[in-house]
């Protein structure tokens, strides 16, 4: 039996939920989870090193690197091939609110949608 995935900490739910190419026909969609979005935000927008960003999310540096690599690959694919990019799902908790908020994206490892 696989080990359960711990929720990752994110600072807030993304303000934008999707990005759509303008002026061309959409060729599909790319999905990134909220925690993958947070990894991009911390690394590329906040310019944090992976160790600091991983600590903020409550994950190992290796796990952070995997989240970041997967998110970057999905974003690059969407930009190059003209796909809609959506941010949704995942397994996360919003940091510093006292209440927990979790989202689960289905399709992987037998996990269903909540």
N, C-alpha and C positions, 0 to 999 in steps of 0.2 A: 504494500500500500504506500503510495507516494506521500511525502510530507506535505502538510497543508501550506499554502502560500500565505505568508504574513502580509497584512496590508502595508502599503508604503505610505509615508507621510507626504502630503502636498500642501502648499501654502493656501491655495484657493482653487475653486473650479474655474476652468478657463472661461474668459469673457466671450470669446468667439467659439462656436461649436463646429464651424465648417468654413472652408475656403474653396471657392469655385473658380476655375479659369474663366477669364472674360474674353469674349471675341472669338472663341473656338468651341467646337462641340466637345462636350465632356466625354472622355473615352472610358470611364469607369470610376471607381472610388478607392481611395486608400484610407485605412483606419489606423489611428494611433490611440492608445489608451491614455487616460488622464495622467498616469504615472510616467509614461513615455514623454508626454508633453512637458511634464515637470522636469524631467531629465534634460531635455533640450533647453528649457527656460533657464535652469540653473547653470548649465555648462556654456551655452552659446550666448544667452542674453545677459545673465548676471556675471559671466566670466569667472566662475568658480572652478577650482581644480576638482578632479573627480573624487578625491578623498573627502574634501569639505562638503561637496554636494551629496555624496553618499551618506555622510553622517547626518545631514539635514533631513534626508528621506528615510533614515533608519534602516539602511540596507548596507551590504558589503560593497567595497569598491568594485569588485568583479561584477556583482549584480547590477550596479549602476552603469558600468561599461556596456553590459549586454542590453539594458534598456535604451541607452543612448544610441548604440549602434543600430538597433532595430528601428528606432524612431527616425534616425537620420536616413536610413535606407528607404523607409516608407515615404518620407517627405521628398527625397530626391526622385523617387519613382513618380510621384504625383506631379512634381514640377516638370520633369522631362517628358512625360507621356500625356500630360493634359488631363489628369484625373482629379476629381473632387477629393479634397482632404477633409476627413471628419475626425473630430476628437470626441471620443466617448468610451464609456466602460472602463474596466480595469478593476483592481482591488486596492483601494486606497482609503486613507483617513485624512480629513482636513486637519491640519496642525493648529493647535492653540484655541480651539473653540469649546472645549469641554464636552461637546457631543460628537459622536462618531458618525461618519457618513461613508458608507461603502457602496461601491458600484462594481458589478461583475459583468464582464463581457463574455458571452458564451462562445462556444466553438473550440475550446481547447481543454484537453484532459478531462472530458466528461463534466465540465462545469457548465451549468445552465445560467440563463439570465435571471436576475433578481427582479 
